[in-house]
Amino acid sequence: MDFLKSIGGKIVGGMVALAVIAAGISWYEMDPATRHALVSGTGRIFAWLGIVLLLPWGSFFLIGAVGRRESNLAGAALVAGYTLLEAVVLAWLFGWNVRGASAIVFFGAGVLLAGAYNLFACDWIAERA
C-alpha cells in the first residue's frame, strides 16, 4: 500500500509540475492586453473577497444590536442587506458588465457564496456579542 501511495504521489507531483510549467509558458507567450485583463480581473475578485470577508467583522456592533432584538426578520434583513451591498459592489467592480451565460453564473455563484458567508459569520458574531 505504501508503494502505491508513493507512486501516486509522484504521478500527482509530476502532473502539478507539468501544469505549472504549462501555465508559465502560456503566461510568457500571452499578449500584454490579455495579461493585463487577467491581472486586473483577479485583483478585482480579491478586492471583492476582502470586502465580503471583512464587512461582517467591521460591523459587529450592528450585528450585536440586531442579535439582541432576537428577531429572525431583523437578522434576515441584515444578512440580505450585506449580500445585496456586496452584489452591487461586485457588479460595480466589473463595470456593470455582467452579460453572457458564464458571467451570470459566476456572478450568481459569488453572490450565493457571499450570502452563505454572511449568514454564518453574522450568526457566529451574534452568538458571542
Buried (B, 14 or more C-beta within 10 A) or exposed (E): EEEEEEEEEEEEEEEEEEEEEEEEEEEEEEEEEEEEEEEEEEEBBEEBBEBBEEBBEEBBEBBEBBBEEEEEEBBEEBBEEBBEBBBEBBBEBBEEEBEEEEEEEBBEEBBEBBBEBBBEBBBEBBEEB
